[in-house]
Every structure is written in structure tokens, then in C-alpha cells.
Amino acid sequence: MGLEENAVIHFLRKLDAAPFLVNYQGTQYKIGEGEPTFTVNINKELDIKDLMTSTSLALGEAYMRGDLTIEGDLYEALAHFMGQMDRFSTDTTKLKKLIFTSASRKNQEKEVTSHYDIGNDFYRLWLDDTLNYSCAYFENEDDTLYDAQVHKTDRILKKLYLKPGMELLDIGCGWGFLLIEAAKKYGVKGTGITLSHEQEDAFNERIKKEGLSDLLCVKRMDYRDLPQLSHKFDRIVSVGMVEHVGRENYDKFLTCADEVLKPGGLFLLHFISALKEHPGDPWIKKYIFPGGMVPSLREMESAAADHRFYTLDVESLRRHYNRTLRCWNANFQAHKDEVRKMFDEQFVRMWELYLCACAATFYNGIIDLHQILWSKGVNNDLPMTRWY
């Protein structure tokens, strides 16, 4: 027992950028210099082999089971640990099947629906009334989450320079708020595609409720089937969807978009990004986003060049996503009892860990959020200055 205890504490001592306490097997250890800001309680023995195979998976699963608990602010503790992910251990050889999953249509649909088809009632508990499940834009310091999601949607639509009668395609349309706003404010016709049954049903309900059946439609389909529509669009938008495509399919994704976008048309891609290419986090891949892959900004730009997509604008919203996630977590915390009744305690702990850990990774710059605006070929008819 002593050797195991020493090995675990010795491992945790690597994460000493800020001071914290560890309570483990009846002994308290201080790690780092200064006054501790939180305490890690290890309530059940950790396996050093698991920590060495995947630090995030071992600690994440221990937290989900309640074998590891945090005294203090979970987000602040995770901001400390996420800032030192370069000191985590990850054995990609042992985790190959988890990290590198199949990019086949059947498997990707299974992976996507495993997250988005948890249930509309669940997402309504902690998202705002727009049901936007992507980075908001906090234009003003006192913006509510709802305000910020409306601002984000308005910002995207303005970047697209929409005009009445244009046709807009939303690849990965979610619950449809963006297309509803586009139809109501700009008089455009919109088509949304999603792989989620739950999102398709909810979006159809919203279309009927808003009386927009003559302008909007939603299709449950794979992006790879877009060319089969035999239809061209003036504008394309994709918000938080390319992360599900897989590194080997970025060119295919852009090829399909290219085939359905009119010459001179605009394409806005809003996506979680990274500074460098990375296979992804094992815990996130196992429990939250199976098959998820965060592209680097440079590889998306490189792939776009092969399709003569000209870059008009690139904007980082990294800190906005940190705040968005913290708002989601506050809402989630307010509805924990309802979530617990829907699922169980382990699900609650898993989800709060996901929301806080993601907020921490954005804070530390491990991941970013970019909006890129491209034109298909040269477009000399757009304003020469940015509207903002």
C-alpha cells in the first residue's frame, strides 16, 4: 500500500503549478508552493498504471464514481490541472481503439446521436431559450446567456451579408435557431441538415410554431449526401459540426460544401479549433463526444485553399466560449436534481466535469473557437471594410 500511495502522490506532484492539498489514505499532502486553493480527496485507491495510461481517463472516471472529490470550486481546480495537460500521460498505443474510431457513415451517425439524442428535455434544462448549443458572443458585460446567443447568431448572419430571397444551408443545424432568425430577419430560404432525430423533431416543431414552413426545412442527412440534393445555395453556415467529421474527412467535407455553393457564395465555418493537430482527449472521447476531433486552424485553412475558398475573415471567440460554458454549468447546477432523476448520480458528475473541464481548456488556450468566412472564388461585390 505504501509503495502505491507514494507512486500516486509522486505522480500528482508533477502538477504543482499552483498549491493544492491531497487527502489520500489517511494522510494529507501539500503539492506546490503557497496557500492551497482547493483539496483533492482520493476516497478510493488509484491505480498508478491507469494514471500512466491516461491521466485524464483515470482521474475523470474516479471523479464520476465519487472515488475522487474536490473541496472548493471544481472549475478553478480543473483550470489548474488543464493548464498542465502537457504533464499528463497518454499511451496512444493502448488507447488506439478509443482515440481513433471509424469515420464510416454508420459509426459517425452512432457517435453523433449518442450525444445529441440524449433528449430534448435534458438540453432544455440548462441551455437558454434559443437552444443554441455552441459558443455565445457576449457583446456587453451584463449580457445574459440568452442575449449572448442572440448576439452570436446576429453576428454570424451579418457576416454572411444576407439578402431577401437568398438560400442558406446550415450544415449541422442543431435545433434551428439560426435559420429561424435568418428567415425572420432577412427573408431568406433555409435548409438545415442534422443526424439527430431529436433535433430534427424539435426543429420541425419550431418551424410550424413560427409559421415558416414556406421558407425553412430540415433534413436528417449526412453531409456527404449534400451533392445528391442537386441544388445550389447562396450561403453556407456550419456551427460546431466539423468537429464530428474526423481529420481524414476534412477535404471531403469541404468538397461537399463546394459542390452545393454558388460561385462567389460565402461559407462561414464556426468550430472548436486547436493551435496544433492533436488526436483528442481519451476521457472526452469515451464519455462525451465519441469520435470527436478538434481541427487546427491551419489545417482547415490549408484544406480550404485546395477548393479556392478565399479567406475574408478569421475571428477567435475563445474567451466567449469559456464564459458560455460557465453559464451552462451554472444552469446545470441549478437543475442537478432534475438531471439526477432523469439519469443517475454518475451521469450528473460526468456532465459537470465535462462542462467545467471544457471551460478550463478554453481558459488555458488548449482549445480555441474560430469563425472563418470564406468566399468561393473571388467575390469583388462585398464591402471592402469589415462591418464591425
FITI-193971 format. One record per residue (C-alpha): residue number from 1; chain; x negated, y negated, z. Coordinates in steps of 0.25 Angstrom, whole numbers. Each point is the difference from the previous one (the first is absolute). Layout:
% FITI-193971
pt resi:NUM; chain:A; px:X; py:Y; pz:Z
...
% end
This chain:
% FITI-193971
pt resi:1; chain:A; px:0; py:0; pz:0
pt resi:2; chain:A; px:-11; py:-10; pz:4
pt resi:3; chain:A; px:-7; py:2; pz:-14
pt resi:4; chain:A; px:13; py:-2; pz:-7
pt resi:5; chain:A; px:3; py:-12; pz:8
pt resi:6; chain:A; px:-14; py:-6; pz:-2
pt resi:7; chain:A; px:1; py:2; pz:-15
pt resi:8; chain:A; px:14; py:-7; pz:-1
pt resi:9; chain:A; px:-5; py:-12; pz:8
pt resi:10; chain:A; px:-13; py:0; pz:-8
pt resi:11; chain:A; px:8; py:-1; pz:-13
pt resi:12; chain:A; px:9; py:-11; pz:5
pt resi:13; chain:A; px:-12; py:-8; pz:5
pt resi:14; chain:A; px:-3; py:-3; pz:-15
pt resi:15; chain:A; px:13; py:-8; pz:0
pt resi:16; chain:A; px:-6; py:-11; pz:9
pt resi:17; chain:A; px:2; py:-13; pz:-8
pt resi:18; chain:A; px:9; py:-5; pz:12
pt resi:19; chain:A; px:2; py:6; pz:14
pt resi:20; chain:A; px:11; py:10; pz:4
pt resi:21; chain:A; px:2; py:11; pz:10
pt resi:22; chain:A; px:2; py:14; pz:-2
pt resi:23; chain:A; px:7; py:9; pz:11
pt resi:24; chain:A; px:-4; py:15; pz:-3
pt resi:25; chain:A; px:0; py:12; pz:9
pt resi:26; chain:A; px:1; py:-8; pz:13
pt resi:27; chain:A; px:-11; py:-9; pz:-4
pt resi:28; chain:A; px:0; py:-15; pz:-5
pt resi:29; chain:A; px:-10; py:-4; pz:-10
pt resi:30; chain:A; px:-3; py:-14; pz:-5
pt resi:31; chain:A; px:-4; py:-2; pz:-14
pt resi:32; chain:A; px:-6; py:-13; pz:-5
pt resi:33; chain:A; px:-5; py:-13; pz:7
pt resi:34; chain:A; px:9; py:-9; pz:7
pt resi:35; chain:A; px:14; py:0; pz:6
pt resi:36; chain:A; px:9; py:12; pz:-6
pt resi:37; chain:A; px:12; py:-5; pz:-7
pt resi:38; chain:A; px:7; py:14; pz:-1
pt resi:39; chain:A; px:-1; py:14; pz:5
pt resi:40; chain:A; px:1; py:13; pz:-7
pt resi:41; chain:A; px:6; py:12; pz:8
pt resi:42; chain:A; px:-4; py:13; pz:-5
pt resi:43; chain:A; px:10; py:9; pz:6
pt resi:44; chain:A; px:-4; py:13; pz:-6
pt resi:45; chain:A; px:-14; py:5; pz:-4
pt resi:46; chain:A; px:-4; py:-5; pz:-14
pt resi:47; chain:A; px:-8; py:10; pz:-9
pt resi:48; chain:A; px:-13; py:-7; pz:-5
pt resi:49; chain:A; px:1; py:9; pz:-12
pt resi:50; chain:A; px:13; py:-7; pz:-4
pt resi:51; chain:A; px:-6; py:-14; pz:2
pt resi:52; chain:A; px:-12; py:3; pz:-8
pt resi:53; chain:A; px:9; py:6; pz:-12
pt resi:54; chain:A; px:9; py:-12; pz:0
pt resi:55; chain:A; px:0; py:-11; pz:11
pt resi:56; chain:A; px:13; py:-6; pz:-4
pt resi:57; chain:A; px:7; py:13; pz:-2
pt resi:58; chain:A; px:-4; py:5; pz:14
pt resi:59; chain:A; px:3; py:-13; pz:7
pt resi:60; chain:A; px:13; py:-2; pz:-7
pt resi:61; chain:A; px:5; py:14; pz:2
pt resi:62; chain:A; px:-4; py:-1; pz:15
pt resi:63; chain:A; px:8; py:-14; pz:1
pt resi:64; chain:A; px:12; py:7; pz:-7
pt resi:65; chain:A; px:0; py:11; pz:10
pt resi:66; chain:A; px:-2; py:-9; pz:12
pt resi:67; chain:A; px:-13; py:7; pz:3
pt resi:68; chain:A; px:-6; py:-14; pz:-2
pt resi:69; chain:A; px:7; py:-13; pz:5
pt resi:70; chain:A; px:-4; py:-15; pz:0
pt resi:71; chain:A; px:1; py:-9; pz:12
pt resi:72; chain:A; px:1; py:-14; pz:-6
pt resi:73; chain:A; px:4; py:-5; pz:-13
pt resi:74; chain:A; px:0; py:11; pz:-11
pt resi:75; chain:A; px:-3; py:-9; pz:-11
pt resi:76; chain:A; px:-11; py:-7; pz:7
pt resi:77; chain:A; px:-6; py:13; pz:3
pt resi:78; chain:A; px:1; py:5; pz:-14
pt resi:79; chain:A; px:-6; py:-13; pz:-6
pt resi:80; chain:A; px:-12; py:3; pz:9
pt resi:81; chain:A; px:-1; py:15; pz:-6
pt resi:82; chain:A; px:4; py:-4; pz:-14
pt resi:83; chain:A; px:-11; py:-10; pz:-1
pt resi:84; chain:A; px:-10; py:11; pz:2
pt resi:85; chain:A; px:5; py:10; pz:-9
pt resi:86; chain:A; px:-14; py:1; pz:-7
pt resi:87; chain:A; px:-4; py:8; pz:13
pt resi:88; chain:A; px:12; py:10; pz:-1
pt resi:89; chain:A; px:-4; py:14; pz:-5
pt resi:90; chain:A; px:7; py:6; pz:-12
pt resi:91; chain:A; px:-3; py:13; pz:-6
pt resi:92; chain:A; px:6; py:-1; pz:-14
pt resi:93; chain:A; px:-4; py:14; pz:-3
pt resi:94; chain:A; px:8; py:6; pz:11
pt resi:95; chain:A; px:11; py:-10; pz:-3
pt resi:96; chain:A; px:0; py:1; pz:-15
pt resi:97; chain:A; px:14; py:6; pz:-2
pt resi:98; chain:A; px:6; py:-11; pz:9
pt resi:99; chain:A; px:-7; py:-12; pz:-6
pt resi:100; chain:A; px:0; py:5; pz:-15
pt resi:101; chain:A; px:14; py:4; pz:-3
pt resi:102; chain:A; px:6; py:3; pz:-14
pt resi:103; chain:A; px:5; py:-11; pz:-8
pt resi:104; chain:A; px:10; py:8; pz:-8
pt resi:105; chain:A; px:14; py:-5; pz:-1
pt resi:106; chain:A; px:6; py:10; pz:9
pt resi:107; chain:A; px:-10; py:-2; pz:11
pt resi:108; chain:A; px:0; py:-15; pz:-1
pt resi:109; chain:A; px:15; py:-1; pz:1
pt resi:110; chain:A; px:0; py:9; pz:12
pt resi:111; chain:A; px:-10; py:-9; pz:7
pt resi:112; chain:A; px:7; py:-13; pz:-3
pt resi:113; chain:A; px:14; py:5; pz:4
pt resi:114; chain:A; px:-6; py:6; pz:13
pt resi:115; chain:A; px:-3; py:-14; pz:4
pt resi:116; chain:A; px:11; py:-9; pz:-6
pt resi:117; chain:A; px:12; py:10; pz:2
pt resi:118; chain:A; px:-2; py:1; pz:15
pt resi:119; chain:A; px:14; py:-7; pz:0
pt resi:120; chain:A; px:5; py:-14; pz:-3
pt resi:121; chain:A; px:6; py:-1; pz:14
pt resi:122; chain:A; px:-14; py:2; pz:5
pt resi:123; chain:A; px:-6; py:-11; pz:-8
pt resi:124; chain:A; px:11; py:-10; pz:3
pt resi:125; chain:A; px:-3; py:1; pz:14
pt resi:126; chain:A; px:-13; py:-8; pz:-1
pt resi:127; chain:A; px:-1; py:-6; pz:-14
pt resi:128; chain:A; px:7; py:-13; pz:-2
pt resi:129; chain:A; px:13; py:-2; pz:-7
pt resi:130; chain:A; px:-7; py:-1; pz:-14
pt resi:131; chain:A; px:-5; py:15; pz:2
pt resi:132; chain:A; px:-14; py:-5; pz:-5
pt resi:133; chain:A; px:-10; py:11; pz:4
pt resi:134; chain:A; px:-12; py:-8; pz:-5
pt resi:135; chain:A; px:-9; py:-12; pz:4
pt resi:136; chain:A; px:8; py:-12; pz:3
pt resi:137; chain:A; px:-5; py:-15; pz:-2
pt resi:138; chain:A; px:0; py:-9; pz:12
pt resi:139; chain:A; px:1; py:-13; pz:-7
pt resi:140; chain:A; px:3; py:-7; pz:14
pt resi:141; chain:A; px:-6; py:3; pz:14
pt resi:142; chain:A; px:14; py:2; pz:5
pt resi:143; chain:A; px:6; py:9; pz:-11
pt resi:144; chain:A; px:8; py:12; pz:4
pt resi:145; chain:A; px:-3; py:13; pz:-7
pt resi:146; chain:A; px:12; py:-2; pz:-8
pt resi:147; chain:A; px:-4; py:-14; pz:-4
pt resi:148; chain:A; px:-14; py:5; pz:-4
pt resi:149; chain:A; px:6; py:12; pz:-8
pt resi:150; chain:A; px:8; py:-10; pz:-8
pt resi:151; chain:A; px:-12; py:-9; pz:-2
pt resi:152; chain:A; px:-8; py:12; pz:-5
pt resi:153; chain:A; px:11; py:3; pz:-10
pt resi:154; chain:A; px:1; py:-14; pz:-5
pt resi:155; chain:A; px:-15; py:-1; pz:-1
pt resi:156; chain:A; px:0; py:12; pz:-9
pt resi:157; chain:A; px:11; py:-4; pz:-9
pt resi:158; chain:A; px:-6; py:-14; pz:-2
pt resi:159; chain:A; px:-13; py:6; pz:-4
pt resi:160; chain:A; px:8; py:8; pz:-11
pt resi:161; chain:A; px:5; py:-13; pz:-6
pt resi:162; chain:A; px:14; py:6; pz:-2
pt resi:163; chain:A; px:11; py:-6; pz:-9
pt resi:164; chain:A; px:14; py:4; pz:-2
pt resi:165; chain:A; px:2; py:12; pz:-9
pt resi:166; chain:A; px:-13; py:6; pz:2
pt resi:167; chain:A; px:-1; py:14; pz:4
pt resi:168; chain:A; px:-8; py:4; pz:12
pt resi:169; chain:A; px:-5; py:14; pz:4
pt resi:170; chain:A; px:-3; py:3; pz:15
pt resi:171; chain:A; px:-9; py:13; pz:1
pt resi:172; chain:A; px:2; py:5; pz:14
pt resi:173; chain:A; px:12; py:-9; pz:3
pt resi:174; chain:A; px:3; py:5; pz:14
pt resi:175; chain:A; px:14; py:-5; pz:5
pt resi:176; chain:A; px:1; py:-10; pz:-11
pt resi:177; chain:A; px:-1; py:-14; pz:7
pt resi:178; chain:A; px:-10; py:-5; pz:-11
pt resi:179; chain:A; px:9; py:3; pz:-12
pt resi:180; chain:A; px:12; py:-5; pz:7
pt resi:181; chain:A; px:-7; py:-13; pz:3
pt resi:182; chain:A; px:-5; py:-1; pz:-14
pt resi:183; chain:A; px:14; py:2; pz:-6
pt resi:184; chain:A; px:7; py:-10; pz:9
pt resi:185; chain:A; px:-10; py:-11; pz:-1
pt resi:186; chain:A; px:-6; py:2; pz:-14
pt resi:187; chain:A; px:11; py:7; pz:-8
pt resi:188; chain:A; px:-9; py:11; pz:-4
pt resi:189; chain:A; px:4; py:14; pz:-3
pt resi:190; chain:A; px:-8; py:10; pz:9
pt resi:191; chain:A; px:-3; py:15; pz:0
pt resi:192; chain:A; px:-6; py:7; pz:12
pt resi:193; chain:A; px:-6; py:13; pz:1
pt resi:194; chain:A; px:-2; py:9; pz:12
pt resi:195; chain:A; px:-3; py:14; pz:4
pt resi:196; chain:A; px:8; py:-1; pz:13
pt resi:197; chain:A; px:15; py:5; pz:1
pt resi:198; chain:A; px:2; py:-9; pz:12
pt resi:199; chain:A; px:-5; py:-13; pz:-7
pt resi:200; chain:A; px:8; py:3; pz:-13
pt resi:201; chain:A; px:13; py:2; pz:8
pt resi:202; chain:A; px:-2; py:-12; pz:9
pt resi:203; chain:A; px:-4; py:-9; pz:-12
pt resi:204; chain:A; px:12; py:5; pz:-8
pt resi:205; chain:A; px:9; py:-4; pz:12
pt resi:206; chain:A; px:-7; py:-14; pz:0
pt resi:207; chain:A; px:2; py:-2; pz:-15
pt resi:208; chain:A; px:15; py:2; pz:2
pt resi:209; chain:A; px:2; py:-8; pz:12
pt resi:210; chain:A; px:-7; py:-12; pz:-7
pt resi:211; chain:A; px:8; py:2; pz:-13
pt resi:212; chain:A; px:-13; py:1; pz:-8
pt resi:213; chain:A; px:4; py:13; pz:-8
pt resi:214; chain:A; px:-1; py:-8; pz:-13
pt resi:215; chain:A; px:-14; py:-4; pz:3
pt resi:216; chain:A; px:-7; py:11; pz:8
pt resi:217; chain:A; px:-2; py:15; pz:0
pt resi:218; chain:A; px:-9; py:9; pz:8
pt resi:219; chain:A; px:-5; py:13; pz:-5
pt resi:220; chain:A; px:-6; py:12; pz:8
pt resi:221; chain:A; px:-12; py:3; pz:-9
pt resi:222; chain:A; px:-15; py:2; pz:-1
pt resi:223; chain:A; px:-8; py:-12; pz:-6
pt resi:224; chain:A; px:-6; py:10; pz:-10
pt resi:225; chain:A; px:13; py:1; pz:-6
pt resi:226; chain:A; px:2; py:-15; pz:-3
pt resi:227; chain:A; px:-5; py:1; pz:-15
pt resi:228; chain:A; px:12; py:9; pz:-2
pt resi:229; chain:A; px:10; py:-12; pz:3
pt resi:230; chain:A; px:-4; py:-5; pz:-14
pt resi:231; chain:A; px:2; py:-14; pz:6
pt resi:232; chain:A; px:-9; py:-12; pz:1
pt resi:233; chain:A; px:0; py:-10; pz:12
pt resi:234; chain:A; px:-4; py:-14; pz:1
pt resi:235; chain:A; px:-6; py:1; pz:14
pt resi:236; chain:A; px:-4; py:12; pz:9
pt resi:237; chain:A; px:-2; py:-1; pz:15
pt resi:238; chain:A; px:-5; py:12; pz:9
pt resi:239; chain:A; px:-1; py:-2; pz:15
pt resi:240; chain:A; px:-6; py:10; pz:9
pt resi:241; chain:A; px:1; py:11; pz:-10
pt resi:242; chain:A; px:-13; py:2; pz:-7
pt resi:243; chain:A; px:-6; py:6; pz:14
pt resi:244; chain:A; px:8; py:12; pz:-3
pt resi:245; chain:A; px:-5; py:2; pz:-14
pt resi:246; chain:A; px:-14; py:6; pz:3
pt resi:247; chain:A; px:-14; py:-4; pz:-5
pt resi:248; chain:A; px:0; py:9; pz:-12
pt resi:249; chain:A; px:13; py:-6; pz:-5
pt resi:250; chain:A; px:-2; py:-15; pz:1
pt resi:251; chain:A; px:-3; py:0; pz:-15
pt resi:252; chain:A; px:13; py:8; pz:-3
pt resi:253; chain:A; px:8; py:-10; pz:9
pt resi:254; chain:A; px:-5; py:-12; pz:-8
pt resi:255; chain:A; px:2; py:7; pz:-13
pt resi:256; chain:A; px:14; py:3; pz:3
pt resi:257; chain:A; px:2; py:-15; pz:4
pt resi:258; chain:A; px:-7; py:-4; pz:-12
pt resi:259; chain:A; px:9; py:8; pz:-9
pt resi:260; chain:A; px:13; py:-7; pz:5
pt resi:261; chain:A; px:-5; py:-14; pz:2
pt resi:262; chain:A; px:2; py:-10; pz:-12
pt resi:263; chain:A; px:-12; py:-7; pz:-5
pt resi:264; chain:A; px:-3; py:-12; pz:8
pt resi:265; chain:A; px:8; py:5; pz:11
pt resi:266; chain:A; px:-4; py:-1; pz:15
pt resi:267; chain:A; px:-3; py:11; pz:10
pt resi:268; chain:A; px:-1; py:-3; pz:15
pt resi:269; chain:A; px:-7; py:11; pz:8
pt resi:270; chain:A; px:2; py:-1; pz:15
pt resi:271; chain:A; px:-8; py:11; pz:7
pt resi:272; chain:A; px:-8; py:4; pz:12
pt resi:273; chain:A; px:-15; py:-1; pz:-4
pt resi:274; chain:A; px:-14; py:3; pz:5
pt resi:275; chain:A; px:-13; py:-6; pz:-2
pt resi:276; chain:A; px:-6; py:13; pz:-5
pt resi:277; chain:A; px:5; py:13; pz:-4
pt resi:278; chain:A; px:4; py:10; pz:11
pt resi:279; chain:A; px:7; py:13; pz:1
pt resi:280; chain:A; px:9; py:-4; pz:11
pt resi:281; chain:A; px:2; py:3; pz:15
pt resi:282; chain:A; px:4; py:14; pz:4
pt resi:283; chain:A; px:10; py:-3; pz:10
pt resi:284; chain:A; px:8; py:-10; pz:-9
pt resi:285; chain:A; px:-1; py:10; pz:-11
pt resi:286; chain:A; px:5; py:12; pz:9
pt resi:287; chain:A; px:11; py:-7; pz:7
pt resi:288; chain:A; px:5; py:-13; pz:-7
pt resi:289; chain:A; px:-4; py:-1; pz:-14
pt resi:290; chain:A; px:-4; py:13; pz:-6
pt resi:291; chain:A; px:-8; py:-2; pz:-13
pt resi:292; chain:A; px:-1; py:-15; pz:3
pt resi:293; chain:A; px:-12; py:-6; pz:-7
pt resi:294; chain:A; px:-4; py:-15; pz:2
pt resi:295; chain:A; px:-7; py:-5; pz:-12
pt resi:296; chain:A; px:-11; py:-10; pz:0
pt resi:297; chain:A; px:3; py:-14; pz:-7
pt resi:298; chain:A; px:-12; py:2; pz:-9
pt resi:299; chain:A; px:5; py:14; pz:-5
pt resi:300; chain:A; px:14; py:-6; pz:-3
pt resi:301; chain:A; px:-6; py:-12; pz:-8
pt resi:302; chain:A; px:-10; py:10; pz:-7
pt resi:303; chain:A; px:12; py:9; pz:-5
pt resi:304; chain:A; px:8; py:-13; pz:-4
pt resi:305; chain:A; px:-11; py:-5; pz:-9
pt resi:306; chain:A; px:2; py:13; pz:-8
pt resi:307; chain:A; px:14; py:-4; pz:-3
pt resi:308; chain:A; px:-3; py:-14; pz:-4
pt resi:309; chain:A; px:7; py:-5; pz:13
pt resi:310; chain:A; px:-5; py:-14; pz:2
pt resi:311; chain:A; px:-2; py:-4; pz:15
pt resi:312; chain:A; px:8; py:-13; pz:3
pt resi:313; chain:A; px:0; py:0; pz:15
pt resi:314; chain:A; px:-5; py:8; pz:12
pt resi:315; chain:A; px:5; py:-3; pz:14
pt resi:316; chain:A; px:-4; py:7; pz:13
pt resi:317; chain:A; px:11; py:1; pz:10
pt resi:318; chain:A; px:-8; py:9; pz:10
pt resi:319; chain:A; px:4; py:-8; pz:13
pt resi:320; chain:A; px:14; py:-1; pz:-5
pt resi:321; chain:A; px:1; py:15; pz:1
pt resi:322; chain:A; px:-6; py:0; pz:14
pt resi:323; chain:A; px:11; py:-9; pz:5
pt resi:324; chain:A; px:10; py:8; pz:-8
pt resi:325; chain:A; px:-4; py:13; pz:6
pt resi:326; chain:A; px:0; py:-6; pz:14
pt resi:327; chain:A; px:14; py:-5; pz:-2
pt resi:328; chain:A; px:5; py:14; pz:-5
pt resi:329; chain:A; px:-6; py:6; pz:13
pt resi:330; chain:A; px:7; py:-10; pz:9
pt resi:331; chain:A; px:13; py:3; pz:-7
pt resi:332; chain:A; px:-4; py:15; pz:1
pt resi:333; chain:A; px:-3; py:-1; pz:15
pt resi:334; chain:A; px:14; py:-7; pz:2
pt resi:335; chain:A; px:7; py:12; pz:-6
pt resi:336; chain:A; px:-9; py:12; pz:5
pt resi:337; chain:A; px:11; py:6; pz:8
pt resi:338; chain:A; px:9; py:1; pz:-13
pt resi:339; chain:A; px:-12; py:6; pz:-8
pt resi:340; chain:A; px:-3; py:10; pz:11
pt resi:341; chain:A; px:15; py:5; pz:-1
pt resi:342; chain:A; px:-2; py:1; pz:-15
pt resi:343; chain:A; px:-13; py:8; pz:1
pt resi:344; chain:A; px:-8; py:2; pz:12
pt resi:345; chain:A; px:-11; py:-6; pz:9
pt resi:346; chain:A; px:-11; py:5; pz:-9
pt resi:347; chain:A; px:6; py:-7; pz:-12
pt resi:348; chain:A; px:1; py:-13; pz:9
pt resi:349; chain:A; px:-15; py:1; pz:4
pt resi:350; chain:A; px:-4; py:3; pz:-15
pt resi:351; chain:A; px:8; py:-12; pz:-5
pt resi:352; chain:A; px:-5; py:-10; pz:10
pt resi:353; chain:A; px:-14; py:5; pz:-3
pt resi:354; chain:A; px:2; py:-2; pz:-15
pt resi:355; chain:A; px:5; py:-14; pz:1
pt resi:356; chain:A; px:-10; py:-5; pz:10
pt resi:357; chain:A; px:-12; py:7; pz:-6
pt resi:358; chain:A; px:3; py:-5; pz:-14
pt resi:359; chain:A; px:2; py:-14; pz:6
pt resi:360; chain:A; px:-14; py:2; pz:6
pt resi:361; chain:A; px:-6; py:4; pz:-13
pt resi:362; chain:A; px:5; py:-12; pz:-7
pt resi:363; chain:A; px:-5; py:-9; pz:11
pt resi:364; chain:A; px:-14; py:6; pz:-1
pt resi:365; chain:A; px:-1; py:-1; pz:-15
pt resi:366; chain:A; px:0; py:16; pz:-2
pt resi:367; chain:A; px:11; py:-2; pz:-10
pt resi:368; chain:A; px:6; py:-12; pz:-7
pt resi:369; chain:A; px:12; py:-4; pz:-7
pt resi:370; chain:A; px:-1; py:-6; pz:-14
pt resi:371; chain:A; px:10; py:-6; pz:-10
pt resi:372; chain:A; px:-6; py:0; pz:-15
pt resi:373; chain:A; px:7; py:-7; pz:-11
pt resi:374; chain:A; px:-3; py:5; pz:-14
pt resi:375; chain:A; px:4; py:-3; pz:-14
pt resi:376; chain:A; px:1; py:10; pz:-11
pt resi:377; chain:A; px:-10; py:-6; pz:-10
pt resi:378; chain:A; px:-2; py:-15; pz:0
pt resi:379; chain:A; px:12; py:-9; pz:4
pt resi:380; chain:A; px:-2; py:-15; pz:-3
pt resi:381; chain:A; px:14; py:-4; pz:3
pt resi:382; chain:A; px:-1; py:0; pz:15
pt resi:383; chain:A; px:-4; py:-12; pz:9
pt resi:384; chain:A; px:-15; py:-3; pz:0
pt resi:385; chain:A; px:1; py:-2; pz:15
pt resi:386; chain:A; px:4; py:9; pz:12
pt resi:387; chain:A; px:14; py:-4; pz:4
pt resi:388; chain:A; px:-4; py:1; pz:15
% end
